[in-house]
Amino acid sequence: METRAPYVLIGSFVLAAILAVFGFVYWLNNTGGIGPRASYHVQFHGPVPGLLVGAGVLFNGIRVGEVTQLGLASDNPRFVNATISVASTTPVRADTEVGLDFQGLTGVPVVTLEGGMIVGESSETLTLTAEAGAGQSMTQAARDALRRVDSVLQDNSGPLKDTIANFKAFSDGLARNTGKLDGILAGLEKMTGGGAPAQKITYDLHAPQNLGPAGKTFSASLAIPEPTAVAMLQTQRMLFASGGDNPGFADFLWADSIPKLVQARLIDSFENYDMAHAPLRTADLGQADNQLLIDIRRFRIATRGEPRVEIEFSVRIVDKDSKVITSRLMETSEKLDRIEPTAAVAAFDAAFARIAEEMINWTAEAPMRR
């Protein structure tokens, strides 16, 4: 039996395919990205390295078209004429700025359009002029800058050589007069009070040594805490009754703050009297039966009238319950022949020896509790 070909069906399919192709082309030209186009002439005043027909055209960073034609200007071979085709909706104006940008790591060139407010005549094709140096890449700009620097150096090679020679002569002069310059600088530092600060000299207070054998030992264990004192006495400086400092004692320092120094030397004095029953510090292990509490009232140099060293302590002995067993005010002074650090320390040693011996004998006689 002979098969009859479905000619009507085949013909209908071919006709539908043709209509679909025409429909796609129509859509592509009107709504699919090609659409109506507008052409513009662009003139570059310089080379456009790497720019090719088909390169993209960007308006405010958005791709709107491509380069359709490139050529050299017939009236000036330094100029390059280009024709660009962009979407007709692109707001290109007579004063739109034209440039050349190099995108990506490979530096692919594209034409860039930005801004513009002046609307041109719709009947004429706009000619846009690119800004000078628009086609200059970063590499080319660096080369041009180095070339200009090299030109400046060549033009001024003589003065630069003379300047370097003058610097060398100046540095040689400084080297020959280093000693003199050091002397001048040292003089300026001395005149302005600069330079390194003067070295401080430390002086110590000495405990009396020859207290003789202990006539009477201490009847109970004893501790000597750090003496109390007003803030003015919490210092290592030499204090004066008139207040202020004496210029001759500017570099003077006691070995420790006055309360700590008095505590240490009093304990040394008690040990020199009776090592077997020497008092403890409050930081020592164990708790003493009694405490010798000392308040420093004066530890200074008096300059009014006859210069002298003054020491005054308020002393109390208290038991474990903080009950006062006995108390006493002890004071002494020592004549000062001249007001200078060495003589002052010797006078303090003599006055401290007397008051320490008086305190030891008084403590040994006190009815301390166990």
C-alpha positions as CSV (number, residue, x, y, z in Angstrom):
1,M,0.0,0.0,0.0
2,E,1.5,3.4,-0.9
3,T,2.1,5.9,2.0
4,R,0.6,9.4,1.4
5,A,3.0,12.1,2.7
6,P,1.3,14.7,5.0
7,Y,2.2,17.7,2.8
8,V,-0.2,20.0,4.5
9,L,1.4,19.3,7.9
10,I,4.9,19.7,6.7
11,G,4.1,22.9,4.9
12,S,2.5,24.3,8.0
13,F,5.5,23.5,10.2
14,V,8.0,25.2,7.8
15,L,5.8,28.3,7.6
16,A,5.6,28.4,11.5
17,A,9.4,28.1,11.7
18,I,9.8,31.0,9.3
19,L,7.4,33.2,11.2
20,A,9.2,32.3,14.5
21,V,12.6,33.4,13.0
22,F,11.1,36.7,11.8
23,G,9.5,37.2,15.2
24,F,12.8,36.6,17.0
25,V,14.6,39.1,14.8
26,Y,11.9,41.6,15.3
27,W,12.1,41.2,19.1
28,L,15.9,41.3,19.1
29,N,15.8,44.6,17.2
30,N,13.2,46.3,19.3
31,T,13.3,44.8,22.8
32,G,16.1,42.3,23.0
33,G,19.1,44.6,23.4
34,I,19.8,45.8,19.8
35,G,16.8,48.1,19.4
36,P,17.0,51.6,17.8
37,R,20.5,53.0,17.6
38,A,22.0,56.4,17.4
39,S,25.5,57.1,16.0
40,Y,27.9,59.8,17.1
41,H,31.3,60.9,15.9
42,V,34.1,61.0,18.5
43,Q,37.5,62.7,17.9
44,F,40.5,61.8,20.1
45,H,43.4,64.3,20.2
46,G,46.1,61.7,20.6
47,P,46.8,58.0,20.3
48,V,44.2,55.4,21.4
49,P,46.3,52.3,22.1
50,G,44.4,49.1,21.9
51,L,41.0,50.5,20.8
52,L,39.3,48.3,18.2
53,V,36.1,48.2,16.2
54,G,33.6,46.5,18.4
55,A,35.0,47.8,21.7
56,G,32.4,48.7,24.3
57,V,30.9,52.1,25.0
58,L,30.0,52.9,28.6
59,F,27.8,55.7,29.8
60,N,28.2,56.3,33.5
61,G,29.7,52.8,33.8
62,I,26.8,51.1,32.0
63,R,27.4,49.5,28.5
64,V,25.2,51.2,26.0
65,G,26.9,50.4,22.7
66,E,30.1,49.8,20.8
67,V,32.6,51.3,18.4
68,T,31.6,50.8,14.8
69,Q,34.4,52.6,12.9
70,L,37.9,53.9,13.5
71,G,40.2,56.0,11.3
72,L,42.8,58.7,11.3
73,A,41.7,62.3,10.7
74,S,42.6,63.4,7.1
75,D,43.4,67.0,8.2
76,N,45.6,66.0,11.1
77,P,47.2,62.6,11.4
78,R,47.7,63.1,15.2
79,F,43.9,62.9,15.7
80,V,41.8,59.7,15.6
81,N,38.2,59.7,14.4
82,A,35.8,57.1,15.7
83,T,32.1,56.4,15.2
84,I,30.1,54.9,18.1
85,S,26.7,53.3,18.0
86,V,24.7,53.5,21.2
87,A,21.1,52.8,22.3
88,S,18.9,55.7,21.1
89,T,17.7,56.2,24.7
90,T,21.2,57.1,25.9
91,P,21.2,60.7,27.0
92,V,24.2,61.9,24.9
93,R,24.5,65.7,24.9
94,A,26.7,68.1,23.1
95,D,28.8,68.6,26.2
96,T,29.0,64.9,27.2
97,E,32.6,64.1,28.3
98,V,34.4,61.4,26.4
99,G,37.3,59.4,27.7
100,L,39.1,56.1,27.2
101,D,39.3,53.7,30.1
102,F,41.4,50.5,30.4
103,Q,39.5,47.8,32.2
104,G,40.6,44.5,33.8
105,L,44.1,43.1,34.3
106,T,44.6,43.0,30.5
107,G,43.7,46.7,30.1
108,V,41.0,46.2,27.5
109,P,40.1,49.8,26.3
110,V,36.5,51.0,26.2
111,V,35.1,54.4,25.3
112,T,33.5,56.2,28.3
113,L,30.8,58.8,28.3
114,E,29.8,60.9,31.3
115,G,27.3,63.7,32.0
116,G,26.2,66.5,29.7
117,M,23.4,69.1,29.8
118,I,23.4,70.9,26.4
119,V,20.9,69.3,24.0
120,G,22.1,69.4,20.4
121,E,20.0,69.7,17.2
122,S,18.2,66.5,16.6
123,S,18.8,66.7,12.8
124,E,22.6,66.7,13.0
125,T,25.0,64.0,14.1
126,L,26.9,65.1,17.2
127,T,30.7,65.2,17.1
128,L,32.1,64.6,20.6
129,T,35.7,65.7,21.4
130,A,37.6,63.6,23.9
131,E,39.6,65.3,26.6
132,A,43.3,65.7,26.0
133,G,45.3,62.6,27.0
134,A,42.2,60.4,27.2
135,G,44.0,57.6,25.4
136,Q,47.0,57.7,27.8
137,S,47.3,54.5,29.9
138,M,48.8,54.5,33.3
139,T,52.0,53.0,31.9
140,Q,52.3,55.7,29.3
141,A,51.5,58.4,31.9
142,A,54.4,57.1,34.1
143,R,56.7,57.0,31.1
144,D,55.8,60.6,30.2
145,A,56.3,61.7,33.8
146,L,59.7,60.1,34.0
147,R,60.6,61.6,30.6
148,R,59.8,65.1,32.0
149,V,61.8,64.5,35.1
150,D,64.7,63.4,33.1
151,S,64.4,66.5,30.9
152,V,64.3,68.7,34.1
153,L,67.4,67.0,35.4
154,Q,69.3,67.4,32.2
155,D,68.4,71.1,31.9
156,N,69.6,71.7,35.5
157,S,72.5,69.3,35.7
158,G,75.0,72.1,36.3
159,P,73.2,73.7,39.3
160,L,72.5,70.3,40.8
161,K,76.1,69.4,40.5
162,D,77.1,72.6,42.2
163,T,74.5,72.1,45.0
164,I,75.9,68.6,45.7
165,A,79.4,69.9,45.8
166,N,78.3,72.6,48.3
167,F,76.7,70.0,50.5
168,K,79.9,68.0,50.4
169,A,82.0,71.0,51.4
170,F,79.6,71.8,54.2
171,S,79.7,68.2,55.6
172,D,83.5,68.3,55.3
173,G,83.5,71.5,57.4
174,L,81.3,70.0,60.0
175,A,83.6,66.9,60.2
176,R,86.7,69.1,60.7
177,N,85.0,71.1,63.5
178,T,83.1,68.4,65.4
179,G,84.9,69.2,68.6
180,K,84.0,72.9,68.5
181,L,80.4,72.0,67.7
182,D,80.2,69.7,70.7
183,G,81.5,72.4,72.9
184,I,79.0,74.9,71.5
185,L,76.1,72.5,72.1
186,A,77.3,71.7,75.6
187,G,77.4,75.4,76.4
188,L,73.9,75.9,75.0
189,E,72.6,73.0,77.1
190,K,74.2,74.4,80.2
191,M,72.9,77.9,79.5
192,T,69.3,76.6,78.9
193,G,69.3,74.1,81.7
194,G,69.2,71.1,79.3
195,G,71.2,68.0,79.2
196,A,71.2,65.0,81.5
197,P,69.9,65.6,85.1
198,A,72.4,65.8,87.9
199,Q,73.2,62.5,89.6
200,K,71.5,62.3,93.1
201,I,73.7,61.4,96.1
202,T,72.2,59.0,98.6
203,Y,72.9,59.4,102.4
204,D,72.2,56.9,105.1
205,L,71.3,57.3,108.8
206,H,73.6,55.3,111.1
207,A,72.4,53.4,114.2
208,P,74.5,53.8,117.4
209,Q,77.1,51.0,117.9
210,N,78.6,51.4,121.4
211,L,75.5,51.0,123.6
212,G,77.4,48.8,126.1
213,P,76.1,45.5,127.5
214,A,72.4,45.3,128.1
215,G,71.7,46.5,131.7
216,K,68.2,45.1,131.5
217,T,66.7,42.8,128.9
218,F,63.2,43.3,127.5
219,S,60.6,41.5,129.5
220,A,58.4,40.5,126.6
221,S,58.5,40.2,122.8
222,L,58.3,43.5,121.0
223,A,57.6,44.7,117.4
224,I,58.3,48.0,115.8
225,P,55.9,48.8,113.0
226,E,56.7,51.5,110.4
227,P,56.4,54.9,112.1
228,T,53.5,57.2,111.2
229,A,54.1,60.7,109.9
230,V,52.4,63.5,108.0
231,A,52.6,63.5,104.2
232,M,55.4,66.1,104.3
233,L,57.7,63.6,106.1
234,Q,57.0,60.8,103.6
235,T,60.0,61.8,101.5
236,Q,63.7,61.1,100.9
237,R,64.6,64.8,100.6
238,M,66.2,66.9,103.4
239,L,63.5,68.9,105.2
240,F,63.9,72.4,106.5
241,A,61.9,74.1,109.2
242,S,61.4,77.2,107.1
243,G,60.0,75.1,104.2
244,G,61.2,74.9,100.7
245,D,64.5,73.5,99.5
246,N,68.1,74.6,100.1
247,P,70.2,74.8,96.8
248,G,73.0,73.0,98.5
249,F,70.8,70.0,99.0
250,A,69.3,69.7,95.5
251,D,71.1,66.4,94.9
252,F,70.5,65.0,98.4
253,L,68.5,61.9,99.0
254,W,68.0,59.8,102.2
255,A,68.5,56.0,101.6
256,D,64.7,55.5,102.0
257,S,61.7,57.5,103.0
258,I,62.1,59.1,106.5
259,P,59.6,56.7,108.3
260,K,61.1,53.6,106.8
261,L,64.6,54.7,107.4
262,V,63.8,55.5,111.1
263,Q,62.2,52.1,111.6
264,A,65.2,50.2,110.1
265,R,67.8,52.1,112.2
266,L,65.8,51.9,115.4
267,I,65.6,48.1,115.0
268,D,69.4,48.1,114.3
269,S,69.9,50.1,117.5
270,F,67.7,47.6,119.6
271,E,69.7,44.7,118.1
272,N,73.0,46.4,119.0
273,Y,71.7,46.7,122.6
274,D,70.3,43.1,123.0
275,M,70.5,40.8,120.0
276,A,68.9,38.0,121.9
277,H,65.7,39.9,122.5
278,A,65.7,42.2,119.4
279,P,62.3,43.6,118.3
280,L,60.4,42.3,115.3
281,R,59.0,44.0,112.3
282,T,55.3,43.6,111.8
283,A,56.0,41.6,108.6
284,D,57.9,39.0,110.6
285,L,56.3,35.7,111.3
286,G,54.4,35.4,114.6
287,Q,52.8,38.1,116.7
288,A,54.7,40.0,119.4
289,D,53.3,40.6,122.8
290,N,53.8,44.3,122.6
291,Q,54.3,47.0,119.9
292,L,56.4,50.1,120.0
293,L,54.4,52.7,118.1
294,I,56.3,55.8,116.9
295,D,54.9,59.0,115.4
296,I,57.5,61.2,113.8
297,R,56.8,64.9,114.5
298,R,60.1,66.5,113.5
299,F,63.0,65.3,111.4
300,R,64.5,68.5,109.9
301,I,67.1,71.3,109.9
302,A,66.1,74.5,111.6
303,T,67.9,77.6,110.2
304,R,66.3,80.3,112.3
305,G,68.8,81.5,114.9
306,E,71.6,79.0,115.4
307,P,71.4,76.3,112.7
308,R,70.6,72.9,114.2
309,V,69.1,69.4,113.5
310,E,65.8,68.7,115.2
311,I,64.3,65.2,115.9
312,E,61.0,64.7,117.8
313,F,59.2,61.4,118.3
314,S,55.9,60.5,120.1
315,V,56.3,57.0,121.5
316,R,53.8,54.5,122.9
317,I,53.9,50.9,124.0
318,V,50.7,48.9,123.4
319,D,49.7,45.3,124.2
320,K,47.9,42.8,122.0
321,D,44.6,44.4,122.8
322,S,45.9,47.8,121.6
323,K,45.8,49.1,125.2
324,V,48.5,51.8,125.9
325,I,50.9,50.6,128.5
326,T,53.0,53.7,128.6
327,S,53.9,56.7,126.4
328,R,56.4,59.4,126.1
329,L,57.5,62.4,124.0
330,M,61.2,62.3,123.0
331,E,63.1,65.1,121.3
332,T,66.6,66.2,120.8
333,S,68.7,68.6,118.6
334,E,72.3,68.9,117.5
335,K,74.2,72.0,116.6
336,L,75.0,72.4,112.9
337,D,78.3,74.1,112.1
338,R,77.6,74.5,108.3
339,I,74.6,73.9,106.2
340,E,75.7,71.3,103.7
341,P,74.9,67.6,103.3
342,T,77.9,65.9,104.9
343,A,77.7,68.1,108.1
344,A,73.9,67.7,108.2
345,V,74.1,63.8,108.1
346,A,76.7,63.8,110.8
347,A,74.5,66.0,113.0
348,F,71.5,63.7,112.4
349,D,73.6,60.7,113.3
350,A,74.6,62.3,116.7
351,A,71.0,63.4,117.5
352,F,69.5,60.0,116.5
353,A,72.1,58.1,118.6
354,R,70.9,60.0,121.7
355,I,67.2,59.6,121.1
356,A,67.6,55.9,120.1
357,E,69.5,55.2,123.4
358,E,66.9,57.1,125.4
359,M,64.1,55.0,123.7
360,I,65.9,51.7,124.4
361,N,66.4,52.4,128.1
362,W,62.8,53.6,128.5
363,T,61.5,50.5,126.7
364,A,63.6,48.2,128.8
365,E,62.1,49.7,132.0
366,A,58.5,49.7,130.7
367,P,56.2,47.1,132.3
368,M,55.4,45.2,129.1
369,R,52.9,42.4,129.1
370,R,53.3,38.8,128.0
